[in-house]
Amino acid sequence: MDKVIIKDLLARGIIGVNDWERKRPQDILINIILFTDTRRAAETDNIHDCVNYSTVSKKVQAHAESSQRLTVEALANDLAKLCLEEKGVQKVTVRVEKPGAVRFAESVGVEIERSRDE
């Protein structure tokens, strides 16, 4: 299966369980792999036959910035569901990270994989 990749999408939102995390937005780093079949899009060279990564990115970023989830697990699951609503997406891998959340680590996060037939 082919892949459409959205790499290092930065959002700023409320995420976390600590009081200080609930008061101000933090950086949220999102990586997504959308599994799809690109053959028709390659043949027609028409955006309507593609998974539109711009549209997906905007939806994902808007949700991450407005959802105010407690855990990265919950946010990752939300984002996977959004991606699977897109026409042509059969499976998705979503990684959600919180840069600088743990001392001496560049970031911490979670990566999940979901498919339409789950």
C-alpha positions in Angstrom: 0.0 0.0 0.0 1.2 3.5 -0.7 1.8 6.2 1.9 1.1 9.9 2.2 3.3 11.4 4.9 2.7 14.4 7.1 5.9 15.0 9.0 6.5 17.2 12.1 3.2 19.1 12.1 3.4 21.5 15.0 0.3 22.4 17.0 -0.1 24.4 20.2 -2.7 23.1 22.6 -3.7 22.2 26.1 -2.6 18.6 26.8 -1.5 17.0 30.1 -2.7 16.0 33.5 -0.8 18.5 35.7 -2.4 21.8 36.7 0.3 23.8 35.0 -0.2 21.9 31.7 -3.9 22.8 31.8 -3.2 26.6 32.0 -1.2 27.3 28.9 -0.8 25.8 25.4 2.2 23.5 24.8 3.9 22.4 21.6 2.5 19.2 20.2 4.4 17.5 17.4 2.4 15.3 15.1 3.5 12.8 12.5 1.1 10.9 10.3 1.3 8.2 7.7 -1.8 7.7 5.6 -2.0 4.4 3.9 -3.8 4.6 0.5 -3.7 3.5 -3.1 -2.3 6.4 -5.2 -2.5 4.7 -8.6 -5.7 6.5 -9.7 -4.3 9.8 -8.6 -1.1 9.1 -10.5 -3.0 8.2 -13.6 -5.4 11.2 -13.6 -3.0 13.8 -12.0 -6.2 15.2 -10.4 -6.3 16.4 -6.8 -9.8 15.0 -6.4 -8.3 11.5 -6.7 -5.7 12.2 -4.0 -5.7 12.1 -0.3 -5.4 15.8 0.3 -2.6 16.2 2.8 -3.3 19.9 3.2 -6.9 19.3 4.2 -5.9 16.5 6.6 -3.2 18.7 8.2 -5.6 21.5 8.8 -8.2 19.2 10.4 -5.6 17.5 12.6 -4.0 20.8 13.7 -7.3 22.4 14.5 -8.4 19.4 16.6 -5.1 19.2 18.5 -5.3 22.9 19.3 -8.9 22.8 20.5 -9.5 19.4 22.1 -7.7 19.9 25.5 -7.1 16.2 26.0 -5.4 14.9 29.2 -3.3 12.3 27.5 -1.3 11.9 24.2 -3.0 8.5 23.9 -6.4 10.1 23.7 -5.3 12.8 21.3 -3.6 10.2 19.0 -6.7 8.1 18.9 -8.8 11.2 18.0 -6.5 12.1 15.2 -6.5 8.6 13.8 -10.3 8.6 13.7 -10.2 12.0 11.8 -7.7 10.6 9.3 -9.8 7.4 8.7 -12.8 9.6 7.8 -10.9 10.8 4.7 -11.8 9.1 1.4 -9.3 6.6 0.3 -7.4 6.2 3.7 -7.4 2.6 4.6 -4.9 2.7 7.5 -3.1 5.3 9.5 -0.1 5.6 11.8 -0.2 8.6 14.1 2.6 9.7 16.4 1.9 12.5 19.0 4.8 13.9 20.9 5.3 16.5 23.6 8.7 18.1 23.1 10.6 18.9 26.3 8.0 17.2 28.5 10.6 15.1 30.3 14.0 16.4 31.4 16.9 15.1 29.4 14.6 13.8 26.6 13.9 15.7 23.3 10.3 14.6 23.5 7.9 11.9 24.7 4.9 10.5 23.1 2.9 7.7 21.7 2.5 6.1 18.2 -0.6 4.2 17.2 -1.8 2.4 14.1 -5.5 2.1 13.2 -7.4 0.8 10.2 -10.9 1.1 8.7 -11.6 -2.6 9.4 -11.1 -2.3 13.2 
